[in-house]
Amino acid sequence: MTRFYLGVDVGTHSARAGVFDETGKMHASAASAFEVARPAPDFVECSSEDVWRACGEAVRAALRGIAKEAIVGIGFDATCSLVVLDGDLPRDVIVWMDHRAIDQARRINALGHDVLRYVGGVISPEMQTPKLLWLAENAPAAFARARRFFDLPDFLSWRATGSEARSSCTTVCKWTRTRDGWSESYFRAVGLGALVDEGFARIGTDVRGVGERAGTLTESAARELGLAAGTPVAVSIIDAHAGGLGLLGGNPFGRLALIGGTSSCHMAVSREPVFVPGVWGPYFSAMVPGLWLTEGGQSATGALLDHVIASHARGAELGPHPQAVLEARIDALAARAPFRAALARDLHVLPDHHGNRSPRADPTLRGMISGLSLESDLDALALLYLATVQAIAHGTRHIVDAMRAAGLPIETIVACGGDTKSALFVREHADVTGCRVVLPKEPEAVLLGAAILGRVACGDSPSVEHAMGAMDHEGASIEPAGGEIAAFHEKKHRVFLRMWEDQIAYRTLMK
C-alpha cells in the first residue's frame, strides 16, 4: 500500500487538507470554510471549535477513495492567531490580522528590551505578547480564567493528540521566545508578569522542533477527522513557514520563499544570524531546524487586491473571476503602450492600507493613490489594479533590498500562494525586483510543507531538510526583463519610496 502524508492548512477563512505521496505529488485535496467576525474596527475573531470542525470536513472530503490506514503521518499549519481556551469569550481566536493591540505594541516597543532585537527591533500588533497584554488590560476576567493560550498551529496539534507541546516556530516567531527560552525580564517589563509567576505554564514549557513528533492521533480526534487512531502527528508550524518548507528544496540558500495570499510573507534562511532592521528575526530553528530564519512580510496583498476591486464602481460587474477579467483587459490595453507596465506610468499606489509589516514596521501607515481621474469605467479599474499589483511588487523589492543590505544574498524568489496564480503578479515581481521567480511543480506548497512535517514525524525522513529535498521540485521560472522596463521600474520605485516620505510629511503638518 502506498504511504501517504497528510497536510492540514488553516488559513484566514478556511481549512484545507492535502494528501501527498513520497515524491511530493498531491493525490487529493479539499477545503471547508469557517466564519470570521469583525465586531469592531481592527478586531478580527473566529471560533476554535469552528476551525476544528472545518479541519474535520476538509480531511474527510480529501480522503474519499483513500484508505485512512494509508495516511502514515500528519502535519498541521495555521495562521499565527491567538487561541484563548476557556476564557469564556464569544469567539476565542484573535486572528493574526487583528490590530486591536496597536497601543500595547507601541508601549512594548518604547521599552527597547533586548528581546526586540529578534523581531527587527519593532514588535508587531500581529504578534502574541501585545495581544495578551490587550487581553489582560481590557478583559482581565477572561485573561485570568483562560487555562491555556495557544498559537493556532499548536492548538491544532493539541486537539489532535492531547499533547501540549508547543512549536519552536510559533513560540520563537510570534511569542518572543529565544534560544535561551522565555525571557522573565521581558514579560515582567511589558506587564505580563503573571505568566512568569506561574512558570509560563499557560503559554508552554514543552517546546519542540518542527517535524518532531508531538504525539499520535487520539481516538476522539481520529473519529472527528476520519483517520486512524495512533497516526503520528508532527509538531506544527505557521502557514507561511510551511510554504517555505514546500518551496526552498534541498538547497535553500540565496533564495527567498514568497508565500502570497491574504498577506504575503518573505522567508530566507542562513547559517548565521542576520539582523535586518524592520524585518522579523533572526529566528533560530523556526522553519528549517538548525538554520536561522529572516522573515519579511506585507500585511495586505491578496486582501488589498480584493479591496480595490470590491470598492470600485465596476467591481460588482466582473463576475466570479474578477482578476482574470481585469488581467485580460490589461493585456488588451497594452497594445497602446510601449510595454504593459507603462500603462501605470502616472498612476501610483502605496499599498500600506493595513499598515506596513516590513521593513517600515509601522502598523499605523495607510495606503495612498496618486493619479486618479474622474474615469470610473472598466479600463480605469484595470489600470488601478495594475498599479496596485506593481505597488505590492515594489513592497517586495523594498524587503529584498533591506535583506541584501544586511548581508543576505537574495537572487531567486520561489513563490506560491493564491496571488502567484496570477501571471501578472508573477511577471511584475520578476521585473520589479530583478530576481528570477521560480514557481514550484506542486503549486499547493503550503499543504506540501505541512505534509513534509508528517513525513518526518512518522520516521520516513531523518530530517526536515531530507524531506524537503525529496518532495520539493521546481516548475516554471520567469526571468526579469531588462532595458526600458527595468529603467521604468527604477523610476517607479523612487516614487514608491517618495510616497512614504510624503505621508510622513503630511502627518507632521497635521500635528
C-alpha positions in Angstrom: 0.0 0.0 0.0 1.3 3.5 -0.9 2.3 5.5 2.1 0.7 9.0 2.1 1.3 12.1 4.2 -1.5 14.4 5.2 -1.0 18.2 5.3 -3.7 20.3 7.0 -3.6 24.1 6.5 -5.7 26.6 8.3 -5.8 30.0 6.6 -7.7 33.2 7.4 -11.1 31.9 6.2 -10.9 28.2 5.6 -9.2 24.9 6.4 -7.6 22.7 3.6 -6.3 19.2 3.5 -4.0 17.6 1.0 -2.7 14.1 0.6 0.8 13.6 -0.8 3.0 10.7 -1.7 6.7 10.3 -1.0 7.6 12.2 -4.2 5.6 15.3 -3.2 2.8 14.6 -5.7 -0.7 15.6 -4.3 -3.3 12.9 -4.8 -6.3 14.6 -3.3 -7.4 17.8 -1.5 -10.4 19.5 -0.1 -11.4 22.7 1.8 -14.0 23.9 4.2 -14.8 27.4 5.3 -15.3 28.8 8.8 -16.8 32.1 9.9 -14.6 35.2 10.6 -16.2 38.1 12.5 -15.2 41.7 12.6 -17.0 43.1 15.7 -15.2 46.4 15.7 -12.6 48.3 13.6 -9.3 46.4 13.7 -10.9 43.4 15.5 -10.9 40.1 13.7 -12.1 36.9 15.5 -13.2 33.4 15.0 -14.0 30.2 17.0 -11.5 27.4 17.6 -14.4 24.9 17.5 -15.5 26.2 14.1 -11.9 25.9 12.9 -11.6 22.3 14.1 -14.9 21.5 12.5 -13.7 22.8 9.2 -10.5 20.7 9.6 -12.6 17.6 10.0 -14.7 18.4 7.0 -11.7 19.1 4.8 -9.8 15.9 5.9 -12.8 13.6 5.5 -13.5 15.0 2.0 -9.9 14.7 0.9 -9.8 11.1 2.0 -12.7 9.9 -0.2 -11.2 7.0 -2.1 -8.1 6.8 0.1 -7.9 4.3 2.9 -7.3 6.1 6.2 -4.7 3.5 7.1 -2.6 4.7 4.2 -2.1 8.0 6.0 1.2 7.4 8.0 2.0 11.0 9.1 0.1 14.2 9.7 1.3 17.8 9.8 -0.7 20.9 10.7 0.0 24.5 9.8 -2.1 27.6 10.5 -2.0 31.4 10.7 -0.3 32.8 13.8 -3.6 33.6 15.6 -4.0 33.7 19.4 -6.3 31.0 20.9 -7.7 31.7 24.3 -9.1 28.5 25.7 -11.7 28.5 28.5 -11.7 32.3 28.8 -15.5 32.4 28.2 -15.1 34.7 25.1 -17.8 34.6 22.4 -15.1 33.9 19.9 -11.8 32.5 21.3 -9.4 33.1 18.5 -7.9 36.6 17.9 -6.9 36.3 14.2 -3.4 37.2 13.1 -4.6 40.3 11.2 -6.4 41.8 14.2 -4.8 45.1 15.1 -6.5 45.9 18.4 -3.2 45.8 20.2 -1.5 48.7 18.4 -1.2 50.7 21.6 0.1 47.8 23.5 2.7 47.1 20.8 3.7 50.8 20.9 4.3 50.7 24.6 6.2 47.4 24.4 8.5 48.9 21.7 9.1 52.0 23.8 10.8 49.8 26.4 13.6 48.8 24.0 14.0 45.4 25.6 16.9 43.3 24.1 14.3 40.6 23.1 13.1 43.0 20.4 16.4 42.6 18.5 14.9 39.3 17.3 11.8 40.9 15.7 13.7 43.5 13.7 13.7 45.9 16.6 9.9 46.5 16.5 7.2 44.2 17.7 4.0 44.0 15.7 0.4 44.1 17.0 0.0 40.9 15.0 2.3 39.1 17.5 1.1 37.4 20.6 2.5 39.4 23.6 0.8 42.6 22.5 -2.5 40.7 22.1 -2.0 39.0 25.5 -1.4 42.4 27.1 -4.5 43.8 25.4 -6.5 40.9 26.9 -5.0 41.4 30.4 -5.9 45.1 30.3 -9.3 45.0 28.6 -10.7 41.6 29.5 -8.9 40.8 32.8 -11.5 38.2 33.9 -11.1 36.3 30.6 -7.3 36.5 30.9 -7.5 35.1 34.4 -9.9 32.3 33.5 -8.1 31.1 30.5 -6.4 27.8 31.2 -4.2 27.8 28.0 -3.0 30.3 25.5 -2.1 28.7 22.2 -0.9 29.8 18.8 -3.4 28.4 16.4 -1.0 25.8 14.8 -0.2 24.4 18.3 -3.9 24.3 19.2 -4.4 22.0 16.2 -1.7 19.6 17.2 -3.0 19.7 20.8 -6.6 19.0 19.6 -5.3 16.1 17.5 -3.0 14.5 20.2 -3.8 15.9 23.6 -0.1 16.9 23.8 0.6 20.5 25.0 3.9 20.6 23.1 4.5 23.9 21.5 6.4 24.6 18.3 9.8 26.2 18.0 8.3 28.0 15.0 5.3 29.6 16.8 7.0 30.4 20.1 10.1 31.9 18.6 8.4 33.8 15.7 5.3 35.2 17.5 5.8 34.8 21.2 9.4 36.3 21.6 11.0 33.0 22.8 14.7 32.9 22.1 17.4 30.1 22.1 17.7 30.9 25.9 14.0 30.2 26.5 11.3 32.6 27.8 12.6 35.9 29.0 11.3 36.6 32.5 12.6 40.2 32.4 10.7 40.9 29.2 7.4 39.5 30.3 7.6 41.4 33.6 8.6 44.6 31.9 5.7 44.6 29.4 3.1 43.9 32.1 2.7 40.1 31.8 4.4 39.1 35.0 1.5 36.8 35.9 2.7 34.4 33.2 6.2 34.4 34.8 4.8 33.7 38.3 3.1 30.6 37.0 6.2 29.3 35.3 4.9 30.1 31.8 2.6 27.1 32.2 -0.3 28.6 30.1 2.0 29.5 27.2 4.0 26.3 27.1 7.0 24.8 28.8 7.4 21.8 26.4 8.8 23.4 23.2 9.9 21.1 20.4 11.3 21.5 16.9 9.1 21.4 13.8 8.8 18.0 12.4 9.4 16.2 15.7 6.5 14.0 16.9 4.0 15.9 19.0 2.1 12.7 19.7 -0.3 10.4 18.0 -3.9 10.8 16.9 -6.3 10.2 19.8 -9.5 8.1 19.4 -11.7 11.1 19.5 -9.7 13.2 17.1 -9.5 10.2 14.7 -13.3 10.0 14.7 -13.6 13.7 14.0 -11.0 13.7 11.2 -11.9 10.3 9.7 -8.4 8.9 10.3 -6.9 6.0 12.1 -6.1 6.5 15.8 -2.4 6.3 16.6 -1.3 8.0 13.5 1.9 10.1 14.2 1.3 13.9 14.3 4.1 16.4 13.8 4.9 19.4 15.9 3.1 22.2 14.0 4.2 25.2 12.0 2.9 28.6 10.9 1.3 28.6 7.5 3.8 30.8 5.7 6.6 28.8 7.2 5.1 25.6 5.9 5.1 27.3 2.5 8.9 27.9 2.9 9.4 24.2 3.5 7.4 23.4 0.4 9.3 25.9 -1.7 13.0 26.0 -0.8 14.0 22.4 -1.6 17.3 20.8 -0.6 19.5 23.9 -1.1 17.6 26.9 0.4 20.4 29.4 0.5 20.3 32.6 -1.7 16.6 32.0 -2.3 13.6 33.9 -0.9 10.3 32.0 -0.4 7.4 34.3 -1.2 4.1 33.0 0.1 1.3 35.2 -1.3 -2.2 35.1 0.0 -4.4 37.4 2.1 -1.0 38.8 3.2 2.5 37.9 1.9 5.5 36.5 3.8 9.1 36.6 2.6 11.3 33.9 4.1 15.1 33.5 3.8 17.4 31.2 5.8 21.1 31.5 6.7 23.7 29.5 8.7 24.4 32.6 10.9 22.0 35.2 12.3 21.4 38.2 10.2 19.8 41.2 11.8 17.7 43.3 9.4 16.1 46.5 10.8 12.3 46.3 10.4 12.3 42.7 9.3 11.3 39.9 11.7 14.0 37.6 13.1 16.6 36.3 13.1 14.8 33.2 14.4 16.8 30.1 15.2 15.3 26.7 14.1 11.9 28.4 13.4 11.4 26.9 9.9 14.3 24.7 9.0 15.9 23.1 12.1 19.4 24.3 12.7 19.2 27.3 10.4 18.3 31.0 11.1 15.2 32.4 9.6 14.7 36.0 8.4 11.0 36.9 7.8 9.7 39.9 5.9 6.1 40.4 5.0 3.3 42.6 3.7 0.1 42.9 5.9 -2.3 43.0 2.9 -1.7 41.8 -0.6 -4.5 39.5 -1.8 -6.7 41.3 0.6 -5.7 44.6 -0.9 -6.4 43.5 -4.5 -9.8 42.2 -3.4 -10.5 45.6 -1.7 -9.5 47.5 -4.8 -12.0 45.5 -6.9 -14.8 45.4 -4.3 -14.6 49.2 -3.6 -14.7 50.3 -7.2 -17.9 51.2 -9.0 -17.4 48.5 -11.6 -16.2 45.8 -9.3 -19.5 44.0 -8.8 -19.9 43.6 -12.6 -16.9 41.4 -13.1 -18.4 38.0 -12.2 -16.9 35.2 -10.2 -13.3 35.7 -11.5 -12.7 39.4 -11.5 -9.0 39.3 -11.5 -8.9 37.2 -14.7 -11.3 39.8 -16.4 -9.1 42.7 -15.3 -5.8 41.0 -16.4 -7.3 40.2 -19.8 -8.3 43.9 -20.1 -4.8 45.0 -19.2 -3.4 42.8 -21.9 -5.7 44.4 -24.4 -4.8 47.9 -23.3 -1.1 47.1 -23.5 -1.4 47.4 -27.3 -1.4 51.2 -26.9 1.7 51.3 -24.7 5.4 50.6 -25.3 5.1 47.7 -22.7 2.4 46.6 -20.4 3.8 48.1 -17.1 3.9 51.6 -18.8 0.1 51.7 -18.6 0.5 52.8 -15.0 3.2 55.4 -15.7 1.2 58.1 -14.0 -0.8 56.0 -11.5 1.0 55.1 -8.2 -0.1 53.2 -5.1 1.4 53.0 -1.7 0.0 49.6 -0.6 0.0 50.1 3.2 -3.8 50.1 3.7 -3.4 47.8 6.7 -0.1 49.2 7.8 3.5 48.2 6.9 4.9 44.9 8.3 8.3 45.2 6.7 10.7 47.0 6.5 8.9 50.1 7.9 7.4 48.1 10.7 4.7 50.6 11.2 1.1 49.3 11.6 -0.3 52.9 11.5 0.8 53.6 7.9 -2.1 53.9 5.4 -2.4 53.4 1.7 -2.2 56.2 -0.9 -3.1 56.6 -4.5 -1.7 59.3 -6.8 -3.0 59.9 -10.3 -6.8 59.4 -10.1 -9.1 60.8 -12.7 -12.9 61.1 -12.9 -13.0 58.0 -15.1 -14.9 55.1 -13.5 -15.2 52.5 -16.3 -13.6 49.1 -16.6 -10.4 50.4 -18.0 -9.9 52.7 -15.0 -10.4 49.8 -12.7 -8.0 47.7 -14.8 -5.3 50.4 -14.6 -5.8 50.8 -10.8 -5.5 47.0 -10.4 -2.2 47.0 -12.4 -0.8 49.9 -10.4 -1.7 48.0 -7.1 0.0 44.8 -8.3 3.1 46.9 -9.2 3.0 48.5 -5.7 2.9 45.1 -4.0 5.9 44.1 -6.1 7.7 47.2 -5.1 7.0 46.4 -1.5 8.7 43.0 -2.1 11.6 44.8 -3.6 11.9 47.1 -0.6 12.1 43.9 1.6 14.6 42.2 -0.7 16.8 45.4 -0.7 16.8 45.5 3.1 17.8 41.9 3.3 20.5 42.3 0.8 21.9 45.4 2.5 22.2 43.3 5.8 24.1 40.5 4.0 21.5 38.0 2.7 22.4 37.3 -1.0 18.9 37.0 -2.4 19.0 36.2 -6.2 16.0 34.0 -6.7 12.4 34.2 -5.5 10.5 30.9 -5.2 6.8 31.8 -4.9 3.5 30.1 -4.1 0.0 31.0 -2.9 -3.2 32.4 -4.4 -1.5 35.6 -5.6 1.0 33.7 -7.6 -1.7 32.0 -9.7 -1.8 35.4 -11.5 0.7 35.6 -14.4 0.6 39.4 -14.0 1.6 39.2 -10.3 4.5 36.9 -11.0 5.8 38.9 -14.0 5.7 42.2 -12.2 7.5 40.7 -9.2 10.3 39.5 -11.5 10.6 42.8 -13.4 10.4 45.0 -10.2 12.8 43.0 -8.0 15.2 42.0 -10.8 15.1 38.4 -9.4 14.3 35.2 -11.2 11.0 34.0 -10.0 10.5 30.2 -9.8 7.2 28.5 -9.3 7.0 25.1 -7.6 6.0 22.0 -9.5 3.4 21.4 -6.8 1.5 24.7 -6.5 0.0 23.9 -3.1 3.3 24.4 -1.4 1.9 25.3 2.0 0.0 22.0 2.1 3.1 20.2 0.9 5.1 21.8 3.7 2.7 20.5 6.3 2.9 17.1 4.7 6.7 17.2 4.9 6.4 17.5 8.6 4.1 14.4 8.7 6.8 12.5 6.8 9.4 13.4 9.3 7.2 12.7 12.3 6.4 9.2 11.2 10.1 8.4 10.6 10.1 8.2 6.8 12.7 11.0 6.6 15.5 11.6 9.1 15.2 15.4 8.9 13.1 18.2 7.6 15.9 19.1 5.0 15.9 15.5 3.8 12.1 15.5 3.3 12.3 18.9 1.5 14.9 17.6 -0.9 12.7 14.5 -1.6 9.4 16.3 -2.1 10.1 19.8 -3.4 10.6 20.2 -7.2 10.9 23.3 -9.3 8.4 24.2 -12.0 8.3 27.2 -14.4 10.7 30.1 -14.0 10.4 33.7 -15.1 13.4 35.8 -15.8 13.3 39.6 -15.1 13.1 42.0 -18.0 15.9 44.4 -18.6 16.2 47.5 -20.7 13.5 50.1 -20.7 11.2 48.0 -18.4 13.9 47.8 -15.8 14.6 51.6 -16.2 10.8 52.2 -15.8 10.6 50.3 -12.6 13.7 52.1 -11.2 11.8 55.4 -11.5 8.6 53.7 -10.2 10.5 52.6 -7.1 11.7 56.1 -6.4 8.1 57.2 -6.5 7.2 54.3 -4.2 9.7 55.4 -1.6 8.8 59.1 -2.0 5.1 58.4 -1.3 6.1 57.2 2.2 8.1 60.3 2.8 5.1 62.4 1.7 2.8 60.6 4.1 5.1 61.3 7.0 5.3 64.9 5.9 1.5 65.1 5.8 1.4 63.7 9.4 3.9 66.3 10.5 1.9 69.1 9.0 -1.3 67.9 10.7 0.1 67.5 14.2 
